[in-house]
Amino acid sequence: MDNSKEKQKIKEEFRNKLLKYVDQFNLAVSTDKGDWIVKGFIDIAKNIYTISVDTKVVSKIMELLLFPKICQFAQENYYKMVLCKEQNFYPDMSFIDLANNKYALDIKSTYRKDGKRVNGMTLGAFTGYFRDRKSKKNITFPYDEYVGHFVLGIIYSRADENVDERKIYHLDNLQNITSVVKDFTFFVQEKYLIAEDRPGSGNTKNIGSVVNIDELINGSGPFAKFGEEVFDDYWMYYLTKDMARAVDLKGSPYKNLKEYLQYKKLEV
């Protein structure tokens, strides 16, 4: 399906349907006071070990907590849900509607650094399947087969007080255990709307996200005004220093969106 009004319409329908479940997602992970419902790991002797605030640990548990609600979303909206085969596959979940349109959904979480900014998140690779749109390597369906690429985003705050990870609690003291994260905000956006024009991490070839909370929630990142085609072209031909050297270039043709627009002779 080309980038037509019909494509935009069905993408917006998918997003709106998923947004209706945001309140249920919040209820699935937080108490009435906004604290995380998860307090720790429990053993057969009913000892509870507090959870690390490590982002990867929090992210994985969040996925497990949300999974039943996402299954409910798929069932109630007549989507076939396909999970990724391996941990490093894209996307986390694929949805197929009755007309055989495919939607990619990644679950991403990040913590607030202050009232306006988050730590940021990565939005998938800009090499491999992203450039070879027919490739089936590390992706559930070829990238080109998806009508939309979405992020279910979770923003949270870390606990104000330090959590002693060495302390072991008994089940009777459950209410005295501090939740390591709290105050969740969910959003659903297409990937290109919240993408930054720089990689998301030092050595890996992943697209970075914007870190401004308003831009994440409203989908108003730097590519929003130029559209998905510019986003795709920018990242399909983006070269890191190492990638440029590997093809005998002195440097990357562009390092940010401003340089890209000048390189392509497009209006800023």
N, C-alpha and C positions, 0 to 999 in steps of 0.2 A: 504493500500500500504506500503511495507517495505521500508527500507532506501536504495533504489537502485539508480542506475544511472538515471533511468527514473524519480524517484521522485525528484532527484536533478535538473533534466532538467526542469520539469514543474514548480518547485519552482522558478528557475532562470528566466523562461519565464514570470511568474507573476510579479516578481520584476522588470524586464526590462520594461515591459509594464507600470507599475506604475511610474517608473522613468521618462518616456517620458512626464509625466504630471507635473513634478516638476516646470518647468518654468511657467506653467499656475497657479499652486498653489501660486507661489510668486506674480504673477500679481493680483491674487484675494485678496491678503491681504496687499499689499504695494504700495506706490506711486512711481513715477519715482526716487525720492530721497531716497527711502528705508524706509520711515516712514510708520507706520501703518495707514491704511486708516480710521480706527475707531477713532473718536475723543471723543465720549461720548454718553450718552443717551439723547434723546430729548423728551420733553413733548408736549402736544397739544398747549401750548402757545409759542412753538418754542424756549424754553429755553433748553440749553445743559448743562448737568451735566457731569463733567469729570470722567473718569474711574479710578478705583483703579488699581494699578500695581499688585494687588494680583494675584498670579499665577493661582489660580483656575478660577478667572474671565477671565483672558486673555485666558486660555486654552479653556474654554467653547465657548467664542466668536470666537476663531480661528476655532473650529469645525463647527460652524454655517456658517462661511465665506467659508470654504472649501467644505461644503456638496454638493453644486451644481456641482462643478468640479469633485468630486468623483463620483457622479451620472453619469456624462458625461463619465468618465473613464469606469464605469461598462457597460454603454449602448454601447459605441463604441467598447468594447472588448467582448461583448456578455456574460458578467457575470451577473448572478442573484445576486442582493445585498440584504442581510438580516440584518436589524438593530437589536441591542440588545433590549430585551424586557424591561429591567429595567436599571437604572443608574449604579448599581453595578454588572451588568452582564459582562462576558467576551465573545468575544471581542467587541469592539465598532461596528464593521461591519464584516459580513461574506460574502464572494464571492463564488459563485458556477459556475464552467465553464460547457461547453456543455457536458463534459465527467463525470460530477457530482463530480469533485474534489473540495474540500472545502479549502478556504484560510482564515485565521483569520487576521484581521487588527485592531490594536489599534493606535489611534492618540495620540502622546505624545509630550509635549512641555516643554522646560526648558530655563532658561536665562544664558547668559554668566557671569561668575564671573571675568574672565580676558580673554586675547587673546587665552588661551590654554584650559581653563577648564569651565565647566558649573556646575550648581547647582546639576544636576542629576535628574533622574526620576525613577519611579517605573514601573516594567514590569509585573505586575500581581501577583496573589497569588502563593505560593509554597505549599499550603495545598488544601483541598477540591478537586475540579475538576482536579487540576494539578496532584494529587496523584491517585485519582480514575478516571482513564481515560475513564470509561464508564458512569460516572455520568452526569446527566442533570441539576444538581443544580447550579444556578448562571452562566450558560454558555449556549450559543445559541445552539450549537451542542456538543456532547461529545468530549473531547479534542482529543481523538484518531482518530476522523473522519477527522480532518484537516491534509492536507498534509504539510502545512507550517504555521508558526506563525510569522507575520510580524509587524513591527513598522514603521509608517509614522512619522518621528521625525521632530520637528520644534525647531530650536535654534534661540533665539533672544537676542537683547541687550535692557536693560532698558534705558529710556531717561536720558541724562546727567544732565538735570536740574530737580529740584524738581517740582512736579505738585501739585498745591494747590487744593485738592479735595473739599474744601468748596466753591470754586469760581464757579459762574454760568455765563455762556456765552449766548449770543443771537445768533441766526442763522447767523446774519450778520457778526459776528466775528469768523466764523468757521475757517478761515485760520490762526487765531491767537492762536488757541488751540494747545498746544504741544501734540504730540502723545506719549503715555506712553511707547511704545516699538517700536523697529525699527530693521533694518538690519537682515533680516530673512535668515536662511539657512535650506533647507529641505534635508532630507535623508530617504532612505528606506533600512531597514536591517531586517534580521531574528532576532528574539528575543534573541536566544542563542548567537549570534555573538557580542551583545553589553551588555550582562549580566555581572555583577560583581559577586564575590563569597560571597557577604554579603547581608543581607536584606536591602531594600531600605529606611526603616524608623524604628524608634525606637521600637514601640510596635506592629506594624502591621506585618503580615506575608506575605510581598511582596518582590519579587526579586528586588534587586537594579541594576541600570545601571552603566556602567563606566562613568566617568566624564571628561575624556580627549576627546576634540573635534575631534581630528584625529581618535581616536579609534571608536567613534560613527559613523563618516562619512564613514570610511573604513571597519567597521565591524571587528575590530581586538582586541576585548576584550579577557580576559583570557581563555575563553572556545573555542575560534575560532580554536586553534591548536589541540584541543582534540575532537571536534565534538559534535553534538547535543545529542548523546547517553550519553556521560559523563555529559553533562549539565543536562539532564533529571534525571539521576541517582543521581547526586550530590544534586539536589534540592528536589527530591522525598523523600530522606532519611535525609535531613538536619534537625537538631533539635536545636531549641533555648534552652536556659537554662531552661525555664519553661516547654518546651515540653520534655526535657530529664528527669526532675524531675517527670513529670507526668507518666513516664513509669519506674520509680525507677532506673534511671541511675544517677551515680554521676556527670556526665557531658556529653557534646556532644561528639560523636565519632570523629568529626572533626569540625573545625570552619572556615577553609578556604581551598582553592583548594590545596595548598601544603600538608596540613594535610590529605585531602581526598585521594590524590594520594598515600601517604604513607600508609594510612589505607587500601586502596584497593590493595596495593603492585603493583601499576602501575608505569611505568617509568615517571620521570619528564621531 
